[in-house]
Amino acid sequence: MKKLLCISCGLLVATVGVRAAALFADNFDGYVNGDLAGQGPWVQNGASTATPAQVLNGRVMLGSSGQDLNAPLSSPFSLVDGTSFFIGATINLSAANATGDYFLHWSPAVSSTIFISRVEARSSGAGFQLGYVETSGTGASLTWGTQVLNFGQDYRMVLAYNVVAGAVNDTANLYVDPTDNLVEGNNTAYLSDTWNSATGETATMGAINLRQGTAANAATLSIDNLGVTTTFAEAATFTPVPEPSSLSLLGGFGLLAWQMIRRRK
C-alpha cells in the first residue's frame, strides 16, 4: 500500500510539474474597479496619467487616448532562432476610427521605447479590421486583415511570433477565434507578416504593453484573459496544457503503477 501511495504521489507531482508555465497571464479578476495602473504587475509608461486605463468587472477598458501601461513577464524570454511565442487576448471593440492605431504590443523590457508586434484596429464599413506592424523602427510596414469583424462581440485573438535565423526576417501570424485550439497549423491566419523594417529584431522579450492611442485614430475596446505563452494551445484557451514529452512521462508512471499492482495480485 505504501508503494502504491508513493506512486500516486509521484503521479500527482508529475501532473503538476508538467503544466507549462505561462510567461505572463492576467485575467484581471480580483482587481477593484478603477485605474489599472498599480494593480497586479501593471505600471504606467512615462509620466502621463491622463485618461487612465480602467478595470471594469474583470476586464480592462482602453479608450481612444490617454495613459499607456506595461507589465513585465515572469522572466525575460530569449528569442532564440527557431523558437516561437504566442500572445492571446479576448478583445471586444465598441468603436474604431478609419485611420487606425495600435492597442497592444510587446517590448524588450519594461522601460524600453521599442514597440514590437503592434496590433492595430481600424473601422471598416459597419465593423472593424485588425492590423499588424512588426516594430516602431524605421521602414516597418502595416498589414491589415481583410475580414471585417463585428463591434460588440468577443473575439479570441492569438498572435504567433516566430524567430527565424538571420536578420530582419522574423514572421508573425495573427489568428481570430481559431477553430482548432490545439494545433496552430490547422487554422487559417487572419493575417501574416514578415519583418521588413530596416530596424533589426531584438533578442529578448521582457514586457507586454497596453496602449491608448491618439484620439483621432485609436479604437475603444475591452481586453480580458491576456497571456504570453510558449504554446499555441495556452494562448488560444488561456489554460496551461501538458507538453507532449511530459505526457509520455505520465504514461511511464502509469505503466509502472499497473505493473506493481499486478505483482501484488
C-alpha positions as CSV (number, residue, x, y, z in Angstrom):
1,M,0.0,0.0,0.0
2,K,2.9,2.4,0.8
3,K,4.4,1.7,-2.6
4,L,1.1,2.5,-4.3
5,L,0.8,5.6,-2.2
6,C,4.2,6.7,-3.3
7,I,3.4,6.0,-6.9
8,S,0.2,8.0,-6.6
9,C,2.1,10.9,-5.1
10,G,4.6,10.7,-7.9
11,L,1.8,10.9,-10.5
12,L,0.4,13.9,-8.8
13,V,3.7,15.7,-8.7
14,A,4.3,14.9,-12.3
15,T,0.9,16.2,-13.3
16,V,1.5,19.5,-11.5
17,G,5.1,19.8,-12.8
18,V,4.3,19.2,-16.4
19,R,1.8,22.0,-16.7
20,A,3.5,24.6,-18.8
21,A,4.1,27.9,-17.0
22,A,2.9,30.9,-19.0
23,L,5.4,33.8,-19.4
24,F,2.6,36.1,-18.4
25,A,-1.1,35.6,-17.6
26,D,-3.7,38.0,-16.3
27,N,-7.5,37.7,-16.3
28,F,-7.9,40.9,-14.3
29,D,-10.1,39.1,-11.8
30,G,-9.7,40.3,-8.2
31,Y,-8.8,43.8,-9.2
32,V,-11.0,46.6,-8.0
33,N,-12.9,48.7,-10.5
34,G,-10.9,51.8,-11.3
35,D,-7.4,52.5,-12.5
36,L,-5.4,49.5,-13.8
37,A,-2.1,51.1,-13.0
38,G,-0.8,50.0,-9.6
39,Q,-2.8,46.8,-9.6
40,G,-1.1,43.5,-10.1
41,P,2.1,44.0,-12.2
42,W,0.8,46.9,-14.2
43,V,2.6,50.3,-14.3
44,Q,2.1,53.3,-16.5
45,N,4.5,54.2,-19.3
46,G,6.1,57.6,-18.7
47,A,4.7,60.3,-16.6
48,S,1.3,60.9,-18.2
49,T,-1.8,59.9,-16.2
50,A,-4.3,61.5,-18.5
51,T,-7.4,59.2,-19.0
52,P,-6.1,56.2,-17.1
53,A,-7.0,52.7,-18.4
54,Q,-9.8,51.3,-16.3
55,V,-10.7,47.9,-14.8
56,L,-14.4,47.2,-15.0
57,N,-15.8,43.9,-13.7
58,G,-12.7,41.9,-14.6
59,R,-11.9,43.5,-17.9
60,V,-9.5,46.3,-18.9
61,M,-11.2,49.2,-20.7
62,L,-9.0,51.1,-23.2
63,G,-10.1,54.4,-24.5
64,S,-9.1,56.2,-27.7
65,S,-6.4,58.3,-25.9
66,G,-4.6,58.6,-22.6
67,Q,-2.3,56.6,-20.3
68,D,-0.3,53.6,-21.6
69,L,0.8,50.7,-19.4
70,N,3.1,47.7,-19.3
71,A,3.7,44.7,-17.2
72,P,6.9,42.5,-17.0
73,L,7.0,38.9,-18.0
74,S,7.7,36.3,-15.2
75,S,11.3,36.4,-16.6
76,P,12.8,37.8,-19.8
77,F,12.3,35.4,-22.8
78,S,15.3,34.9,-25.1
79,L,14.3,35.0,-28.7
80,V,16.5,32.1,-30.0
81,D,16.4,31.1,-33.6
82,G,13.7,28.5,-34.3
83,T,11.6,29.4,-31.2
84,S,8.1,30.9,-31.1
85,F,5.9,32.6,-28.5
86,F,2.2,33.4,-28.5
87,I,0.1,36.3,-27.2
88,G,-3.5,35.6,-26.5
89,A,-6.2,38.1,-25.6
90,T,-10.0,38.3,-25.6
91,I,-10.9,41.6,-27.2
92,N,-14.3,43.4,-27.7
93,L,-14.3,46.7,-29.7
94,S,-17.1,49.3,-29.3
95,A,-15.7,51.9,-31.7
96,A,-12.8,52.4,-34.1
97,N,-11.5,55.1,-36.4
98,A,-10.8,54.9,-40.1
99,T,-7.1,55.5,-39.9
100,G,-6.5,53.1,-37.1
101,D,-4.0,52.8,-34.2
102,Y,-2.4,50.1,-32.1
103,F,-3.6,48.9,-28.7
104,L,-1.3,46.0,-27.8
105,H,2.4,45.3,-28.3
106,W,5.5,43.9,-26.5
107,S,8.9,45.3,-25.7
108,P,12.4,44.1,-24.8
109,A,12.0,45.5,-21.2
110,V,9.5,47.5,-19.1
111,S,11.4,50.7,-19.6
112,S,12.0,50.2,-23.4
113,T,10.8,52.6,-26.0
114,I,11.0,49.9,-28.7
115,F,7.5,48.7,-29.5
116,I,7.2,45.3,-31.3
117,S,4.3,43.4,-32.7
118,R,1.9,46.3,-32.6
119,V,-1.7,45.0,-33.1
120,E,-3.9,47.7,-34.6
121,A,-7.6,48.3,-35.3
122,R,-9.5,50.5,-37.8
123,S,-13.1,50.9,-38.7
124,S,-14.4,49.3,-41.9
125,G,-18.0,49.6,-43.0
126,A,-20.2,48.6,-40.1
127,G,-17.3,46.8,-38.3
128,F,-13.5,46.8,-37.9
129,Q,-10.4,45.2,-39.1
130,L,-7.2,44.2,-37.2
131,G,-3.8,45.1,-38.4
132,Y,-0.1,44.3,-37.6
133,V,3.2,46.2,-37.8
134,E,6.3,44.4,-36.6
135,T,8.1,47.4,-35.0
136,S,8.2,51.1,-34.2
137,G,11.6,51.1,-36.0
138,T,12.4,52.6,-39.4
139,G,10.7,51.3,-42.5
140,A,8.1,49.0,-40.9
141,S,5.0,48.4,-43.0
142,L,1.5,47.9,-41.8
143,T,-0.5,44.8,-42.8
144,W,-4.3,44.7,-42.5
145,G,-6.5,41.7,-42.4
146,T,-9.4,41.7,-44.9
147,Q,-12.1,40.1,-42.8
148,V,-14.4,42.7,-41.2
149,L,-15.2,41.9,-37.6
150,N,-18.2,43.0,-35.5
151,F,-18.4,45.7,-32.9
152,G,-19.7,44.5,-29.5
153,Q,-18.5,40.9,-30.0
154,D,-15.9,39.0,-28.1
155,Y,-13.0,37.6,-30.2
156,R,-10.1,35.4,-29.1
157,M,-7.1,36.8,-30.8
158,V,-3.8,34.9,-30.9
159,L,-0.6,36.3,-32.2
160,A,2.2,33.8,-33.1
161,Y,5.7,35.3,-33.3
162,N,8.3,33.1,-34.9
163,V,12.1,33.8,-34.6
164,V,13.8,33.0,-37.9
165,A,17.5,32.6,-38.3
166,G,19.2,35.6,-39.8
167,A,18.4,39.3,-39.6
168,V,15.2,41.2,-40.3
169,N,13.1,38.1,-41.3
170,D,11.1,37.0,-38.2
171,T,7.5,36.2,-39.1
172,A,4.1,36.6,-37.4
173,N,0.6,35.2,-37.8
174,L,-2.5,36.6,-36.2
175,Y,-5.5,34.4,-35.6
176,V,-9.0,35.4,-34.7
177,D,-11.3,32.8,-33.0
178,P,-9.2,29.8,-34.1
179,T,-11.2,26.7,-34.8
180,D,-8.5,24.3,-33.6
181,N,-7.3,25.5,-30.2
182,L,-4.5,22.8,-30.1
183,V,-2.7,22.9,-33.4
184,E,-1.8,26.2,-34.9
185,G,-1.3,24.8,-38.4
186,N,-4.9,23.7,-38.6
187,N,-6.1,27.3,-38.6
188,T,-6.2,29.9,-41.3
189,A,-4.4,33.1,-40.2
190,Y,-6.4,36.3,-40.2
191,L,-3.2,38.0,-41.4
192,S,0.5,37.1,-41.8
193,D,3.6,39.3,-41.7
194,T,7.3,39.1,-42.4
195,W,9.7,41.5,-40.7
196,N,10.7,44.1,-43.3
197,S,11.8,47.1,-41.2
198,A,15.3,48.4,-41.6
199,T,15.5,48.2,-37.9
200,G,16.6,44.7,-36.7
201,E,14.8,42.4,-34.3
202,T,15.6,42.4,-30.6
203,A,17.0,39.4,-28.8
204,T,14.7,39.5,-25.7
205,M,11.1,39.9,-24.9
206,G,10.6,41.4,-21.4
207,A,7.2,43.1,-21.2
208,I,3.7,43.2,-22.5
209,N,2.1,46.6,-23.2
210,L,-1.3,48.1,-23.5
211,R,-1.7,51.4,-25.4
212,Q,-4.4,54.1,-25.5
213,G,-3.5,55.8,-28.8
214,T,-4.4,59.1,-30.3
215,A,-8.0,60.3,-30.1
216,A,-8.3,60.7,-33.9
217,N,-7.1,57.2,-34.7
218,A,-7.5,54.7,-31.9
219,A,-10.2,52.2,-31.0
220,T,-12.2,51.9,-27.8
221,L,-12.2,48.3,-26.5
222,S,-12.0,45.9,-23.6
223,I,-9.3,43.3,-23.1
224,D,-9.5,40.1,-21.0
225,N,-7.6,36.9,-20.4
226,L,-4.3,38.3,-21.6
227,G,-1.5,35.7,-21.8
228,V,2.0,35.3,-23.2
229,T,2.9,31.7,-23.6
230,T,5.2,29.2,-25.4
231,T,2.4,27.1,-26.8
232,F,-0.4,27.9,-29.2
233,A,-3.0,26.0,-27.1
234,E,-2.2,28.0,-23.9
235,A,-2.7,31.3,-25.8
236,A,-5.9,30.1,-27.6
237,T,-7.6,28.8,-24.5
238,F,-5.9,30.8,-21.7
239,T,-5.3,27.4,-20.0
240,P,-1.8,25.8,-19.5
241,V,-1.6,22.3,-21.0
242,P,0.9,19.4,-20.6
243,E,3.7,19.2,-23.0
244,P,3.9,16.1,-25.3
245,S,7.1,14.9,-23.7
246,S,5.5,15.3,-20.2
247,L,2.5,13.2,-21.3
248,S,5.0,10.4,-22.2
249,L,6.4,10.7,-18.7
250,L,3.0,10.4,-17.2
251,G,2.4,7.3,-19.3
252,G,5.6,5.8,-17.9
253,F,4.4,6.4,-14.3
254,G,1.1,4.9,-15.1
255,L,2.7,1.7,-16.6
256,L,4.9,1.4,-13.5
257,A,1.9,1.6,-11.2
258,W,0.0,-1.0,-13.2
259,Q,2.9,-3.4,-13.0
260,M,3.3,-3.1,-9.3
261,I,-0.4,-3.6,-8.7
262,R,-0.3,-6.7,-11.0
263,R,2.6,-8.2,-9.0
264,R,0.8,-7.7,-5.7
265,K,-2.2,-9.7,-7.0
